[in-house]
Amino acid sequence: MKDFKVELIPIEYFYPTYVLWCKEHKFPFTKIGNIEDSFVCFAGEEPIYSTFFWSTKSKMCVMGFPVSNPKVSYKDRDGGLEYLIEEISNYAKEKGFSFMWTTSATKRVIDSLDKSGFILGDTNINQYVKILD
């Protein structure tokens, strides 16, 4: 097993890296004011994955879409996404949440979610978002 670790990093420190990774993957990125907590998975000292966590006042929390470090090969990241998801799941349980929601249409992410105990919540449904600011 690789030497993975996950750290909760204040978003103001990791946000520039997150934006860079998203741009290199041609992913859209969220404004800094919309992000609560930033979790980063490292292989040794190299950051390999990041995602966000949003709390609610209910027993549900939200895990954001993960993004990988485009400069690190998949071989060197392999297993890291599952490790990140498991660490976030443990964090959520410690905080008293009983339900974590996320979304993905990306095969590798879906595979990692499946391996981490997520189940498919809905099919043939669209999500709608209204920007309020």
N, CA, C and O atoms as CSV, one atom per row, in Angstrom:
chain,resi,resn,atom,element,x,y,z
A,1,MET,N,N,0.853,-1.193,0.000
A,1,MET,CA,C,0.000,0.000,0.000
A,1,MET,C,C,0.889,1.243,0.000
A,1,MET,O,O,1.933,1.289,0.650
A,2,LYS,N,N,0.446,2.229,-0.738
A,2,LYS,CA,C,1.199,3.475,-0.810
A,2,LYS,C,C,1.061,4.250,0.496
A,2,LYS,O,O,0.161,3.995,1.296
A,3,ASP,N,N,1.951,5.182,0.688
A,3,ASP,CA,C,1.972,6.023,1.884
A,3,ASP,C,C,1.052,7.225,1.680
A,3,ASP,O,O,1.519,8.320,1.365
A,4,PHE,N,N,-0.273,7.017,1.861
A,4,PHE,CA,C,-1.245,8.092,1.702
A,4,PHE,C,C,-1.517,8.751,3.043
A,4,PHE,O,O,-1.442,8.116,4.094
A,5,LYS,N,N,-1.833,10.029,2.985
A,5,LYS,CA,C,-2.337,10.744,4.152
A,5,LYS,C,C,-3.300,11.807,3.641
A,5,LYS,O,O,-3.189,12.274,2.508
A,6,VAL,N,N,-4.250,12.182,4.499
A,6,VAL,CA,C,-5.238,13.206,4.149
A,6,VAL,C,C,-5.166,14.306,5.182
A,6,VAL,O,O,-5.096,14.048,6.384
A,7,GLU,N,N,-5.183,15.533,4.703
A,7,GLU,CA,C,-5.163,16.692,5.593
A,7,GLU,C,C,-6.332,17.607,5.263
A,7,GLU,O,O,-6.713,17.774,4.105
A,8,LEU,N,N,-6.883,18.186,6.307
A,8,LEU,CA,C,-7.895,19.237,6.172
A,8,LEU,C,C,-7.118,20.546,6.117
A,8,LEU,O,O,-6.486,20.951,7.093
A,9,ILE,N,N,-7.174,21.200,4.959
A,9,ILE,CA,C,-6.371,22.405,4.730
A,9,ILE,C,C,-7.307,23.595,4.550
A,9,ILE,O,O,-8.259,23.510,3.775
A,10,PRO,N,N,-7.058,24.698,5.247
A,10,PRO,CA,C,-7.905,25.881,5.044
A,10,PRO,C,C,-7.969,26.251,3.564
A,10,PRO,O,O,-6.948,26.305,2.878
A,11,ILE,N,N,-9.168,26.500,3.094
A,11,ILE,CA,C,-9.381,26.723,1.671
A,11,ILE,C,C,-8.555,27.874,1.118
A,11,ILE,O,O,-8.133,27.826,-0.038
A,12,GLU,N,N,-8.319,28.898,1.912
A,12,GLU,CA,C,-7.557,30.037,1.378
A,12,GLU,C,C,-6.122,29.639,1.015
A,12,GLU,O,O,-5.491,30.313,0.201
A,13,TYR,N,N,-5.601,28.565,1.600
A,13,TYR,CA,C,-4.252,28.098,1.268
A,13,TYR,C,C,-4.240,27.182,0.052
A,13,TYR,O,O,-3.299,27.214,-0.742
A,14,PHE,N,N,-5.282,26.365,-0.099
A,14,PHE,CA,C,-5.264,25.384,-1.182
A,14,PHE,C,C,-6.003,25.850,-2.435
A,14,PHE,O,O,-5.817,25.260,-3.499
A,15,TYR,N,N,-6.818,26.869,-2.345
A,15,TYR,CA,C,-7.648,27.304,-3.463
A,15,TYR,C,C,-6.856,27.565,-4.750
A,15,TYR,O,O,-7.297,27.118,-5.810
A,16,PRO,N,N,-5.719,28.259,-4.719
A,16,PRO,CA,C,-4.985,28.472,-5.982
A,16,PRO,C,C,-4.577,27.156,-6.661
A,16,PRO,O,O,-4.605,27.060,-7.888
A,17,THR,N,N,-4.205,26.161,-5.881
A,17,THR,CA,C,-3.838,24.859,-6.442
A,17,THR,C,C,-5.061,24.176,-7.031
A,17,THR,O,O,-4.996,23.605,-8.119
A,18,TYR,N,N,-6.174,24.236,-6.313
A,18,TYR,CA,C,-7.439,23.663,-6.796
A,18,TYR,C,C,-7.821,24.275,-8.150
A,18,TYR,O,O,-8.164,23.545,-9.080
A,19,VAL,N,N,-7.764,25.591,-8.265
A,19,VAL,CA,C,-8.120,26.269,-9.515
A,19,VAL,C,C,-7.179,25.831,-10.633
A,19,VAL,O,O,-7.630,25.557,-11.745
A,20,LEU,N,N,-5.888,25.762,-10.356
A,20,LEU,CA,C,-4.912,25.323,-11.351
A,20,LEU,C,C,-5.223,23.909,-11.835
A,20,LEU,O,O,-5.238,23.648,-13.038
A,21,TRP,N,N,-5.468,23.004,-10.901
A,21,TRP,CA,C,-5.797,21.624,-11.283
A,21,TRP,C,C,-7.056,21.580,-12.144
A,21,TRP,O,O,-7.087,20.882,-13.157
A,22,CYS,N,N,-8.093,22.319,-11.751
A,22,CYS,CA,C,-9.334,22.338,-12.526
A,22,CYS,C,C,-9.096,22.870,-13.935
A,22,CYS,O,O,-9.587,22.301,-14.910
A,23,LYS,N,N,-8.349,23.951,-14.040
A,23,LYS,CA,C,-8.067,24.520,-15.364
A,23,LYS,C,C,-7.298,23.534,-16.233
A,23,LYS,O,O,-7.592,23.396,-17.421
A,24,GLU,N,N,-6.312,22.845,-15.652
A,24,GLU,CA,C,-5.526,21.885,-16.429
A,24,GLU,C,C,-6.368,20.692,-16.883
A,24,GLU,O,O,-6.085,20.098,-17.924
A,25,HIS,N,N,-7.398,20.338,-16.113
A,25,HIS,CA,C,-8.317,19.252,-16.491
A,25,HIS,C,C,-9.480,19.759,-17.344
A,25,HIS,O,O,-10.290,18.967,-17.828
A,26,LYS,N,N,-9.563,21.084,-17.530
A,26,LYS,CA,C,-10.683,21.718,-18.233
A,26,LYS,C,C,-12.002,21.473,-17.500
A,26,LYS,O,O,-13.042,21.266,-18.125
A,27,PHE,N,N,-11.944,21.499,-16.165
A,27,PHE,CA,C,-13.118,21.376,-15.299
A,27,PHE,C,C,-13.557,22.775,-14.886
A,27,PHE,O,O,-12.728,23.677,-14.773
A,28,PRO,N,N,-14.843,22.958,-14.663
A,28,PRO,CA,C,-15.277,24.209,-14.032
A,28,PRO,C,C,-14.832,24.195,-12.573
A,28,PRO,O,O,-14.597,23.127,-12.007
A,29,PHE,N,N,-14.716,25.354,-11.970
A,29,PHE,CA,C,-14.337,25.394,-10.560
A,29,PHE,C,C,-15.270,26.327,-9.795
A,29,PHE,O,O,-15.852,27.259,-10.349
A,30,THR,N,N,-15.385,26.043,-8.518
A,30,THR,CA,C,-16.272,26.769,-7.618
A,30,THR,C,C,-15.577,28.003,-7.065
A,30,THR,O,O,-14.371,27.990,-6.820
A,31,LYS,N,N,-16.333,29.051,-6.872
A,31,LYS,CA,C,-15.791,30.259,-6.236
A,31,LYS,C,C,-15.373,29.949,-4.809
A,31,LYS,O,O,-15.986,29.116,-4.142
A,32,ILE,N,N,-14.344,30.614,-4.350
A,32,ILE,CA,C,-13.808,30.354,-3.006
A,32,ILE,C,C,-14.863,30.555,-1.915
A,32,ILE,O,O,-14.850,29.835,-0.916
A,33,GLY,N,N,-15.757,31.499,-2.082
A,33,GLY,CA,C,-16.776,31.748,-1.069
A,33,GLY,C,C,-17.821,30.648,-0.956
A,33,GLY,O,O,-18.605,30.631,-0.006
A,34,ASN,N,N,-17.838,29.720,-1.926
A,34,ASN,CA,C,-18.794,28.612,-1.913
A,34,ASN,C,C,-18.213,27.350,-1.293
A,34,ASN,O,O,-18.890,26.324,-1.231
A,35,ILE,N,N,-16.992,27.413,-0.842
A,35,ILE,CA,C,-16.299,26.228,-0.353
A,35,ILE,C,C,-16.114,26.324,1.153
A,35,ILE,O,O,-15.696,27.355,1.679
A,36,GLU,N,N,-16.434,25.230,1.837
A,36,GLU,CA,C,-16.335,25.214,3.289
A,36,GLU,C,C,-14.994,24.637,3.747
A,36,GLU,O,O,-14.164,25.369,4.285
A,37,ASP,N,N,-14.774,23.355,3.544
A,37,ASP,CA,C,-13.548,22.684,3.983
A,37,ASP,C,C,-12.865,22.026,2.800
A,37,ASP,O,O,-13.531,21.499,1.910
A,38,SER,N,N,-11.544,22.052,2.784
A,38,SER,CA,C,-10.752,21.460,1.715
A,38,SER,C,C,-9.979,20.263,2.255
A,38,SER,O,O,-9.169,20.404,3.171
A,39,PHE,N,N,-10.227,19.095,1.691
A,39,PHE,CA,C,-9.474,17.894,2.045
A,39,PHE,C,C,-8.505,17.587,0.916
A,39,PHE,O,O,-8.876,17.590,-0.257
A,40,VAL,N,N,-7.258,17.321,1.286
A,40,VAL,CA,C,-6.230,17.015,0.292
A,40,VAL,C,C,-5.590,15.690,0.658
A,40,VAL,O,O,-5.203,15.466,1.805
A,41,CYS,N,N,-5.482,14.809,-0.339
A,41,CYS,CA,C,-4.813,13.521,-0.159
A,41,CYS,C,C,-3.407,13.632,-0.731
A,41,CYS,O,O,-3.205,14.142,-1.833
A,42,PHE,N,N,-2.459,13.155,0.023
A,42,PHE,CA,C,-1.047,13.171,-0.370
A,42,PHE,C,C,-0.545,11.743,-0.537
A,42,PHE,O,O,-0.946,10.840,0.198
A,43,ALA,N,N,0.333,11.553,-1.510
A,43,ALA,CA,C,1.130,10.330,-1.629
A,43,ALA,C,C,2.532,10.769,-1.242
A,43,ALA,O,O,3.213,11.437,-2.020
A,44,GLY,N,N,2.963,10.399,-0.050
A,44,GLY,CA,C,4.191,10.965,0.484
A,44,GLY,C,C,3.958,12.442,0.753
A,44,GLY,O,O,3.072,12.803,1.527
A,45,GLU,N,N,4.741,13.287,0.124
A,45,GLU,CA,C,4.585,14.740,0.287
A,45,GLU,C,C,3.876,15.395,-0.896
A,45,GLU,O,O,3.659,16.606,-0.894
A,46,GLU,N,N,3.516,14.604,-1.903
A,46,GLU,CA,C,2.920,15.129,-3.134
A,46,GLU,C,C,1.389,15.145,-3.030
A,46,GLU,O,O,0.789,14.096,-2.799
A,47,PRO,N,N,0.740,16.313,-3.195
A,47,PRO,CA,C,-0.723,16.324,-3.202
A,47,PRO,C,C,-1.234,15.649,-4.480
A,47,PRO,O,O,-0.789,15.973,-5.581
A,48,ILE,N,N,-2.177,14.704,-4.321
A,48,ILE,CA,C,-2.641,13.953,-5.485
A,48,ILE,C,C,-4.127,14.123,-5.771
A,48,ILE,O,O,-4.544,14.042,-6.926
A,49,TYR,N,N,-4.930,14.358,-4.741
A,49,TYR,CA,C,-6.369,14.577,-4.901
A,49,TYR,C,C,-6.833,15.642,-3.923
A,49,TYR,O,O,-6.246,15.847,-2.861
A,50,SER,N,N,-7.916,16.318,-4.323
A,50,SER,CA,C,-8.553,17.262,-3.415
A,50,SER,C,C,-10.057,17.215,-3.648
A,50,SER,O,O,-10.524,16.975,-4.762
A,51,THR,N,N,-10.790,17.445,-2.590
A,51,THR,CA,C,-12.229,17.624,-2.698
A,51,THR,C,C,-12.692,18.471,-1.517
A,51,THR,O,O,-11.912,18.785,-0.618
A,52,PHE,N,N,-13.952,18.829,-1.533
A,52,PHE,CA,C,-14.493,19.712,-0.515
A,52,PHE,C,C,-15.595,19.024,0.262
A,52,PHE,O,O,-16.160,18.022,-0.176
A,53,PHE,N,N,-15.884,19.571,1.403
A,53,PHE,CA,C,-16.888,19.024,2.308
A,53,PHE,C,C,-17.769,20.168,2.784
A,53,PHE,O,O,-17.280,21.199,3.245
A,54,TRP,N,N,-19.061,19.970,2.664
A,54,TRP,CA,C,-20.007,20.966,3.141
A,54,TRP,C,C,-20.873,20.342,4.233
A,54,TRP,O,O,-21.417,19.251,4.067
A,55,SER,N,N,-20.985,21.045,5.333
A,55,SER,CA,C,-21.848,20.630,6.436
A,55,SER,C,C,-23.252,21.166,6.205
A,55,SER,O,O,-23.449,22.130,5.465
A,56,THR,N,N,-24.216,20.535,6.843
A,56,THR,CA,C,-25.576,21.063,6.892
A,56,THR,C,C,-26.032,21.009,8.347
A,56,THR,O,O,-25.348,20.436,9.195
A,57,LYS,N,N,-27.167,21.595,8.629
A,57,LYS,CA,C,-27.725,21.526,9.984
A,57,LYS,C,C,-28.462,20.211,10.212
A,57,LYS,O,O,-28.894,19.920,11.327
A,58,SER,N,N,-28.602,19.431,9.165
A,58,SER,CA,C,-29.258,18.136,9.269
A,58,SER,C,C,-28.207,17.042,9.483
A,58,SER,O,O,-27.060,17.338,9.816
A,59,LYS,N,N,-28.588,15.815,9.296
A,59,LYS,CA,C,-27.660,14.682,9.414
A,59,LYS,C,C,-26.982,14.375,8.075
A,59,LYS,O,O,-26.259,13.385,7.955
A,60,MET,N,N,-27.216,15.225,7.070
A,60,MET,CA,C,-26.631,15.027,5.747
A,60,MET,C,C,-25.474,15.991,5.524
A,60,MET,O,O,-25.527,17.151,5.934
A,61,CYS,N,N,-24.434,15.499,4.872
A,61,CYS,CA,C,-23.319,16.351,4.452
A,61,CYS,C,C,-23.048,16.081,2.972
A,61,CYS,O,O,-23.576,15.129,2.398
A,62,VAL,N,N,-22.231,16.919,2.373
A,62,VAL,CA,C,-21.959,16.827,0.938
A,62,VAL,C,C,-20.457,16.758,0.707
A,62,VAL,O,O,-19.693,17.557,1.249
A,63,MET,N,N,-20.048,15.794,-0.101
A,63,MET,CA,C,-18.658,15.707,-0.551
A,63,MET,C,C,-18.611,16.224,-1.982
A,63,MET,O,O,-19.365,15.762,-2.838
A,64,GLY,N,N,-17.733,17.177,-2.240
A,64,GLY,CA,C,-17.620,17.755,-3.570
A,64,GLY,C,C,-16.982,16.804,-4.558
A,64,GLY,O,O,-16.481,15.741,-4.191
A,65,PHE,N,N,-17.008,17.208,-5.834
A,65,PHE,CA,C,-16.388,16.410,-6.884
A,65,PHE,C,C,-14.867,16.468,-6.716
A,65,PHE,O,O,-14.302,17.559,-6.637
A,66,PRO,N,N,-14.199,15.319,-6.660
A,66,PRO,CA,C,-12.749,15.325,-6.474
A,66,PRO,C,C,-12.010,15.729,-7.751
A,66,PRO,O,O,-12.476,15.489,-8.865
A,67,VAL,N,N,-10.873,16.334,-7.557
A,67,VAL,CA,C,-10.003,16.684,-8.682
A,67,VAL,C,C,-8.609,16.157,-8.365
A,67,VAL,O,O,-8.159,16.191,-7.220
A,68,SER,N,N,-7.937,15.667,-9.406
A,68,SER,CA,C,-6.603,15.094,-9.211
A,68,SER,C,C,-5.523,16.050,-9.685
A,68,SER,O,O,-5.758,16.940,-10.503
A,69,ASN,N,N,-4.333,15.835,-9.143
A,69,ASN,CA,C,-3.157,16.593,-9.575
A,69,ASN,C,C,-2.776,16.086,-10.964
A,69,ASN,O,O,-2.345,14.941,-11.098
A,70,PRO,N,N,-2.925,16.912,-11.995
A,70,PRO,CA,C,-2.665,16.441,-13.360
A,70,PRO,C,C,-1.191,16.135,-13.633
A,70,PRO,O,O,-0.869,15.515,-14.646
A,71,LYS,N,N,-0.313,16.554,-12.759
A,71,LYS,CA,C,1.118,16.306,-12.961
A,71,LYS,C,C,1.568,14.968,-12.359
A,71,LYS,O,O,2.727,14.578,-12.502
A,72,VAL,N,N,0.642,14.266,-11.683
A,72,VAL,CA,C,0.963,12.978,-11.066
A,72,VAL,C,C,0.247,11.889,-11.853
A,72,VAL,O,O,-0.959,11.984,-12.079
A,73,SER,N,N,0.971,10.859,-12.273
A,73,SER,CA,C,0.391,9.790,-13.079
A,73,SER,C,C,-0.667,9.023,-12.293
A,73,SER,O,O,-0.649,8.996,-11.062
A,74,TYR,N,N,-1.587,8.404,-13.023
A,74,TYR,CA,C,-2.621,7.611,-12.363
A,74,TYR,C,C,-1.985,6.490,-11.543
A,74,TYR,O,O,-2.447,6.181,-10.445
A,75,LYS,N,N,-0.945,5.892,-12.066
A,75,LYS,CA,C,-0.250,4.810,-11.350
A,75,LYS,C,C,0.203,5.282,-9.963
A,75,LYS,O,O,0.099,4.538,-8.989
A,76,ASP,N,N,0.701,6.505,-9.879
A,76,ASP,CA,C,1.178,7.039,-8.599
A,76,ASP,C,C,0.036,7.518,-7.697
A,76,ASP,O,O,0.227,7.712,-6.496
A,77,ARG,N,N,-1.154,7.707,-8.285
A,77,ARG,CA,C,-2.331,8.123,-7.501
A,77,ARG,C,C,-3.231,6.950,-7.141
A,77,ARG,O,O,-4.107,7.080,-6.286
A,78,ASP,N,N,-3.024,5.808,-7.785
A,78,ASP,CA,C,-3.918,4.653,-7.657
A,78,ASP,C,C,-4.150,4.289,-6.189
A,78,ASP,O,O,-3.202,4.056,-5.439
A,79,GLY,N,N,-5.410,4.244,-5.796
A,79,GLY,CA,C,-5.792,3.944,-4.419
A,79,GLY,C,C,-5.993,5.190,-3.573
A,79,GLY,O,O,-6.626,5.130,-2.519
A,80,GLY,N,N,-5.468,6.305,-4.020
A,80,GLY,CA,C,-5.556,7.538,-3.246
A,80,GLY,C,C,-6.956,8.107,-3.150
A,80,GLY,O,O,-7.332,8.675,-2.125
A,81,LEU,N,N,-7.731,7.958,-4.213
A,81,LEU,CA,C,-9.085,8.502,-4.180
A,81,LEU,C,C,-9.950,7.736,-3.178
A,81,LEU,O,O,-10.718,8.340,-2.429
A,82,GLU,N,N,-9.826,6.417,-3.166
A,82,GLU,CA,C,-10.569,5.624,-2.189
A,82,GLU,C,C,-10.128,5.991,-0.765
A,82,GLU,O,O,-10.955,6.067,0.145
A,83,TYR,N,N,-8.843,6.213,-0.582
A,83,TYR,CA,C,-8.329,6.602,0.730
A,83,TYR,C,C,-8.919,7.949,1.154
A,83,TYR,O,O,-9.350,8.112,2.296
A,84,LEU,N,N,-8.936,8.905,0.233
A,84,LEU,CA,C,-9.517,10.225,0.504
A,84,LEU,C,C,-10.989,10.102,0.893
A,84,LEU,O,O,-11.427,10.701,1.876
A,85,ILE,N,N,-11.750,9.325,0.122
A,85,ILE,CA,C,-13.179,9.159,0.400
A,85,ILE,C,C,-13.389,8.523,1.768
A,85,ILE,O,O,-14.279,8.932,2.513
A,86,GLU,N,N,-12.582,7.532,2.098
A,86,GLU,CA,C,-12.721,6.865,3.400
A,86,GLU,C,C,-12.405,7.820,4.553
A,86,GLU,O,O,-13.094,7.812,5.573
A,87,GLU,N,N,-11.372,8.635,4.395
A,87,GLU,CA,C,-11.020,9.606,5.437
A,87,GLU,C,C,-12.105,10.660,5.617
A,87,GLU,O,O,-12.403,11.058,6.743
A,88,ILE,N,N,-12.697,11.115,4.513
A,88,ILE,CA,C,-13.797,12.079,4.606
A,88,ILE,C,C,-15.008,11.416,5.258
A,88,ILE,O,O,-15.705,12.046,6.054
A,89,SER,N,N,-15.261,10.158,4.929
A,89,SER,CA,C,-16.371,9.427,5.552
A,89,SER,C,C,-16.169,9.330,7.062
A,89,SER,O,O,-17.111,9.523,7.830
A,90,ASN,N,N,-14.953,9.033,7.483
A,90,ASN,CA,C,-14.653,8.958,8.920
A,90,ASN,C,C,-14.845,10.316,9.594
A,90,ASN,O,O,-15.395,10.396,10.692
A,91,TYR,N,N,-14.395,11.370,8.941
A,91,TYR,CA,C,-14.563,12.732,9.455
A,91,TYR,C,C,-16.052,13.044,9.629
A,91,TYR,O,O,-16.469,13.579,10.656
A,92,ALA,N,N,-16.846,12.700,8.606
A,92,ALA,CA,C,-18.279,12.974,8.648
A,92,ALA,C,C,-18.942,12.221,9.805
A,92,ALA,O,O,-19.777,12.782,10.514
A,93,LYS,N,N,-18.573,10.961,9.993
A,93,LYS,CA,C,-19.129,10.174,11.107
A,93,LYS,C,C,-18.764,10.812,12.443
A,93,LYS,O,O,-19.607,10.917,13.334
A,94,GLU,N,N,-17.502,11.239,12.585
A,94,GLU,CA,C,-17.058,11.888,13.826
A,94,GLU,C,C,-17.843,13.169,14.104
A,94,GLU,O,O,-18.056,13.531,15.261
A,95,LYS,N,N,-18.265,13.842,13.058
A,95,LYS,CA,C,-19.029,15.089,13.201
A,95,LYS,C,C,-20.524,14.834,13.408
A,95,LYS,O,O,-21.298,15.779,13.564
A,96,GLY,N,N,-20.930,13.567,13.411
A,96,GLY,CA,C,-22.317,13.226,13.683
A,96,GLY,C,C,-23.222,13.103,12.474
A,96,GLY,O,O,-24.438,12.985,12.623
A,97,PHE,N,N,-22.649,13.128,11.279
A,97,PHE,CA,C,-23.466,12.971,10.075
A,97,PHE,C,C,-23.754,11.491,9.842
A,97,PHE,O,O,-22.932,10.630,10.156
A,98,SER,N,N,-24.935,11.209,9.285
A,98,SER,CA,C,-25.291,9.824,9.007
A,98,SER,C,C,-25.537,9.567,7.521
A,98,SER,O,O,-25.845,8.443,7.123
A,99,PHE,N,N,-25.401,10.615,6.702
A,99,PHE,CA,C,-25.700,10.492,5.274
A,99,PHE,C,C,-24.792,11.455,4.516
A,99,PHE,O,O,-24.779,12.654,4.796
A,100,MET,N,N,-24.031,10.927,3.553
A,100,MET,CA,C,-23.168,11.794,2.736
A,100,MET,C,C,-23.604,11.659,1.284
A,100,MET,O,O,-23.806,10.556,0.775
A,101,TRP,N,N,-23.744,12.796,0.636
A,101,TRP,CA,C,-24.204,12.872,-0.742
A,101,TRP,C,C,-23.082,13.412,-1.614
A,101,TRP,O,O,-22.313,14.271,-1.184
A,102,THR,N,N,-22.992,12.913,-2.826
A,102,THR,CA,C,-22.072,13.458,-3.821
A,102,THR,C,C,-22.625,13.137,-5.200
A,102,THR,O,O,-23.647,12.462,-5.326
A,103,THR,N,N,-21.963,13.611,-6.208
A,103,THR,CA,C,-22.400,13.367,-7.578
A,103,THR,C,C,-21.193,13.137,-8.473
A,103,THR,O,O,-20.125,13.707,-8.250
A,104,SER,N,N,-21.367,12.303,-9.481
A,104,SER,CA,C,-20.306,12.109,-10.463
A,104,SER,C,C,-20.842,11.372,-11.684
A,104,SER,O,O,-21.761,10.559,-11.588
A,105,ALA,N,N,-20.255,11.672,-12.818
A,105,ALA,CA,C,-20.512,10.928,-14.047
A,105,ALA,C,C,-19.191,10.406,-14.608
A,105,ALA,O,O,-19.146,9.922,-15.739
A,106,THR,N,N,-18.118,10.501,-13.826
A,106,THR,CA,C,-16.784,10.098,-14.259
A,106,THR,C,C,-16.506,8.670,-13.795
A,106,THR,O,O,-16.587,8.376,-12.602
A,107,LYS,N,N,-16.179,7.786,-14.730
A,107,LYS,CA,C,-16.030,6.356,-14.433
A,107,LYS,C,C,-15.077,6.078,-13.280
A,107,LYS,O,O,-15.436,5.334,-12.368
A,108,ARG,N,N,-13.875,6.647,-13.287
A,108,ARG,CA,C,-12.922,6.374,-12.204
A,108,ARG,C,C,-13.449,6.833,-10.847
A,108,ARG,O,O,-13.229,6.172,-9.832
A,109,VAL,N,N,-14.142,7.962,-10.837
A,109,VAL,CA,C,-14.721,8.448,-9.579
A,109,VAL,C,C,-15.851,7.519,-9.145
A,109,VAL,O,O,-15.934,7.152,-7.973
A,110,ILE,N,N,-16.714,7.139,-10.074
A,110,ILE,CA,C,-17.814,6.224,-9.760
A,110,ILE,C,C,-17.266,4.908,-9.208
A,110,ILE,O,O,-17.787,4.381,-8.226
A,111,ASP,N,N,-16.218,4.380,-9.838
A,111,ASP,CA,C,-15.603,3.133,-9.359
A,111,ASP,C,C,-15.101,3.291,-7.924
A,111,ASP,O,O,-15.281,2.396,-7.097
A,112,SER,N,N,-14.476,4.422,-7.633
A,112,SER,CA,C,-13.979,4.680,-6.273
A,112,SER,C,C,-15.127,4.838,-5.285
A,112,SER,O,O,-15.036,4.371,-4.150
A,113,LEU,N,N,-16.208,5.493,-5.707
A,113,LEU,CA,C,-17.378,5.625,-4.844
A,113,LEU,C,C,-17.971,4.247,-4.538
A,113,LEU,O,O,-18.316,3.953,-3.393
A,114,ASP,N,N,-18.086,3.409,-5.566
A,114,ASP,CA,C,-18.601,2.048,-5.371
A,114,ASP,C,C,-17.745,1.275,-4.378
A,114,ASP,O,O,-18.272,0.621,-3.478
A,115,LYS,N,N,-16.423,1.348,-4.539
A,115,LYS,CA,C,-15.500,0.638,-3.652
A,115,LYS,C,C,-15.586,1.166,-2.219
A,115,LYS,O,O,-15.270,0.453,-1.265
A,116,SER,N,N,-16.014,2.414,-2.079
A,116,SER,CA,C,-16.053,3.067,-0.767
A,116,SER,C,C,-17.410,2.971,-0.090
A,116,SER,O,O,-17.627,3.594,0.950
A,117,GLY,N,N,-18.335,2.193,-0.671
A,117,GLY,CA,C,-19.615,1.958,-0.019
A,117,GLY,C,C,-20.753,2.877,-0.430
A,117,GLY,O,O,-21.843,2.783,0.135
A,118,PHE,N,N,-20.536,3.760,-1.393
A,118,PHE,CA,C,-21.631,4.588,-1.897
A,118,PHE,C,C,-22.565,3.721,-2.736
A,118,PHE,O,O,-22.139,2.737,-3.340
A,119,ILE,N,N,-23.824,4.093,-2.764
A,119,ILE,CA,C,-24.789,3.433,-3.629
A,119,ILE,C,C,-25.394,4.484,-4.544
A,119,ILE,O,O,-25.457,5.664,-4.200
A,120,LEU,N,N,-25.834,4.047,-5.704
A,120,LEU,CA,C,-26.452,4.944,-6.668
A,120,LEU,C,C,-27.793,5.407,-6.122
A,120,LEU,O,O,-28.657,4.584,-5.817
A,121,GLY,N,N,-27.973,6.705,-5.997
A,121,GLY,CA,C,-29.189,7.258,-5.401
A,121,GLY,C,C,-30.313,7.450,-6.401
A,121,GLY,O,O,-31.468,7.172,-6.077
A,122,ASP,N,N,-30.014,7.914,-7.601
A,122,ASP,CA,C,-31.027,8.206,-8.603
A,122,ASP,C,C,-30.491,7.875,-9.985
A,122,ASP,O,O,-29.281,7.867,-10.209
A,123,THR,N,N,-31.406,7.600,-10.908
A,123,THR,CA,C,-31.044,7.433,-12.311
A,123,THR,C,C,-32.026,8.242,-13.148
A,123,THR,O,O,-33.132,8.556,-12.709
A,124,ASN,N,N,-31.603,8.566,-14.346
A,124,ASN,CA,C,-32.460,9.298,-15.289
A,124,ASN,C,C,-33.066,10.549,-14.665
A,124,ASN,O,O,-34.260,10.818,-14.801
A,125,ILE,N,N,-32.225,11.299,-13.985
A,125,ILE,CA,C,-32.684,12.522,-13.338
A,125,ILE,C,C,-31.648,13.616,-13.597
A,125,ILE,O,O,-30.449,13.343,-13.663
A,126,ASN,N,N,-32.105,14.812,-13.737
A,126,ASN,CA,C,-31.210,15.949,-13.893
A,126,ASN,C,C,-31.174,16.746,-12.597
A,126,ASN,O,O,-32.157,16.794,-11.857
A,127,GLN,N,N,-30.061,17.353,-12.339
A,127,GLN,CA,C,-29.949,18.236,-11.184
A,127,GLN,C,C,-30.063,19.672,-11.682
A,127,GLN,O,O,-29.592,20.007,-12.769
A,128,TYR,N,N,-30.684,20.497,-10.883
A,128,TYR,CA,C,-30.839,21.904,-11.232
A,128,TYR,C,C,-30.228,22.753,-10.132
A,128,TYR,O,O,-30.379,22.467,-8.944
A,129,VAL,N,N,-29.542,23.792,-10.548
A,129,VAL,CA,C,-28.886,24.704,-9.617
A,129,VAL,C,C,-29.299,26.118,-9.985
A,129,VAL,O,O,-29.350,26.468,-11.165
A,130,LYS,N,N,-29.586,26.911,-9.004
A,130,LYS,CA,C,-29.880,28.327,-9.226
A,130,LYS,C,C,-28.826,29.139,-8.483
A,130,LYS,O,O,-28.695,29.020,-7.265
A,131,ILE,N,N,-28.085,29.949,-9.197
A,131,ILE,CA,C,-27.069,30.805,-8.610
A,131,ILE,C,C,-27.780,32.011,-8.010
A,131,ILE,O,O,-28.511,32.718,-8.704
A,132,LEU,N,N,-27.564,32.243,-6.724
A,132,LEU,CA,C,-28.283,33.302,-6.026
A,132,LEU,C,C,-27.469,34.582,-5.845
A,132,LEU,O,O,-28.015,35.596,-5.408
A,133,ASP,N,N,-26.176,34.557,-6.172
A,133,ASP,CA,C,-25.397,35.791,-5.997
A,133,ASP,C,C,-24.935,36.356,-7.314
A,133,ASP,O,O,-24.268,37.390,-7.341
